[in-house]
Amino acid sequence: MIRAAITTAIIAVMSPAIGHANGSSLPAMPDWQTDAHNCSWHWRDGGNTGLWAETCRFNGAIWQVMWDDDIAAFVTKNDDTVIGLAVQAFTLSSGASIAALSETLVDAGSLDANHACIWQAIALRPAPRTMAFHVLTPMGQAALSPTVSGDIPDPACGPYGASTHGVRYFMTDMRWPDRVIFVEEGQERPMFDPASITALP
């Protein structure tokens, strides 16, 4: 919805490059842009996570994805205003599966303690064999269906759960078993390259 207001044409092309940065190499810069005349790519890092993100100028305003120390996550900003969460990393205890993240979300007030939600693996896009994608989704899929009046319900599994409002998911990778990375792509292609998200030492 944000990007619908700032661009009228988006080409659905994703960079296939993804990796674990070792300090000497980074994922390749994406070969697409939201707007070739008004946007440029920048490598951003924070919280032991890195990604390629755009900085764009539209109608006199600067739109960009930046690291925000206050919430320890990458956010989409319009000038100095935070528009929404983009990418956030969570830490898992040794040997824990992604299911352990439910308790973290409950403790943070982002998931109801009496939730009826499950972790589901999804085939989102081509990725290294070490990587997996997951969504936190309601046990009853009707929870995501429009109401009798036609309204779209709020995400049944909280702001990190599956939603009809856009694409959001979690990434895990055997190369960084202590981390889970949440990605909020929204309803259209985001101003960052999801395929470039990299766990840093």
N, C-alpha and C positions, 0 to 999 in steps of 0.2 A: 504494500500500500504506500509506503514511503517512496519507493523508487518509481512507482507509477506517476507520482507527482513531479519527479525530477527528470524523467526520461521517457520518451515515447516509443523507443525501439530498443529492444534488448535481444541479442542473439544468444541462444542457449548453447554455449560452447564451454566446456569445462577443461581445465588443464589436467592431464593425466599424472603430472609429476607430484609425488609426495614422498617424504622421507624423514629420516631422523637426522637432524643436522649434527655434524660432528665438529663444528667450529670452523671447518675449512670449506664447507659446501652448503649451499642452500637449494631448496627447490627452485626450478626454473621460473623466471618471471612469466606470468600468464601472457598469452598471446591475444587476449581480448580486453576490451575496456567498455565501461558503461557509455562513455562518450570520448572518442579519440581526441577531440579538440579541447575538451574541458577537464579531462581526468588524467592522472598520472599514478603509476604504481610506486609503492614504498614498502620496504621490508620493515615490519613492526615486530617487536618482541616485548614480552612482559610475563612475569609469573612462570618462567621456564617454558613458555610457549611462544612460537613465532608463526607469522603468516604474511602473505602478500596482501596488502590492502590498498584501496584507492583513496586519493584525495581529489575531489572534484569541486569546481566552482560553477554554481548554477544561480542565475539571477542575483548575483552579488553576494551569495552566501557560500561558505566553505562547508562541504559535506565530506566527512572522512570517518574511517574506522581507526580508533586509537585505543591504547591501553589506558584504563582508568584505575588508578591506585585505590580510590575510595571503595570500589566494589570488587577489586582484584579480577577484572575481566576486560575483554575488548568490547567496546561499545561503538554504536553508530552515532555520530554527532552532527548537528547542524550549527555551525559556528561553535558557541560554547554550551549549547543545549544538548543533553543526552537524549537521543530519540529512542534507543532501545539496546538491549543486550545483543551481542553478536557471537562471541566465543568465550567460554569459561571453563577452566580446568578444575577438576576435583581430585583429591588424593585418596587412594585406597590403601588400607592397611595390608601388610604382607600376606599374600595368599588369598585375599578376599576377591570375590567375584563382583560383577557390577550390581548384583542384587543388594549388596551392602550399602550402596549409595542411597537406597530408599530411606534408611535411618538418618543419613546426613540431611536429606531433603526435609524429612519430618522435623528434625531438630532445628532447621533453619526457618521453619514455618512455610516452606514451599510445597509441602505435601501433607494432606490430612492424615493424622495418625491412624484413622480408621479407613484408610483408602482401600479400594478394591482394584488395585492396579498391578500389572505384571510387566516384567521386562521381556521384550520380544526382539529377537535378532531379525534384521532386515537386509535384503540385498539392495543397497542404495545405488552403488556405482562401482565400476572396476576399481580395485585397490590391491595393495600387496596382500599376500596370503596371511601375513601376520595381523592384519587389521580386520576389525569387525565393527558393524554398525548396529545400534540398538535404539528402540523407542520404549518409553514408559507409557503403556497404554491401558485403558480400562478393560477389565475382564469382560464386561458387557459392551459390545460395540455400539449398542443403541445409545450409549452415553454421549457419543459424538454426533448423533443424528439431530437434525433440526427439531425444535419443539413443535407442538400442535399448531402454534401460531406462526410457525415458520422462522422463529428466531434461532440463531446459531448459539449453542450453549457455550459457556466458559469451559476451558479444558478441564475435564473431570479429574485429571491427575496433576493439576497445578500448572504453574507457568513453565515447567520443564517437561510436561507430559505431552503426549500426542494431541494434535489440535487440527481443526478444520481451517484455522486461520493462516496456515503456512507450514513450511517444512522445518521441523526441528528434530534433532536426534543426538545421540551420544556416540563417541568413537572410543574404541579400546584398541590396543596394539600390544602384541607380545614383546615388542622392543622397549616399551615403557609400561610394564605391568602394574606399576603403582599409581597410574593416572587414568582418569576418564575425562574426556573433553566433550563438553556440550556445545552444539552448534545450532544457532538460530538463523536459518537462511531466509525466513519470511515467505512472502507470497510470490516474489519474483527473484531473479538472480541478485545476490547480495553484492555489496561493494567490497567484498574480499573474496579470495579464492579458497573455497573450502578444501580443495585438493592440495593446497600448499600448507595446511596446518601441520605444524611440526613440534614435537616435544623436544625441548632443549635441555642440556645437562644442568 
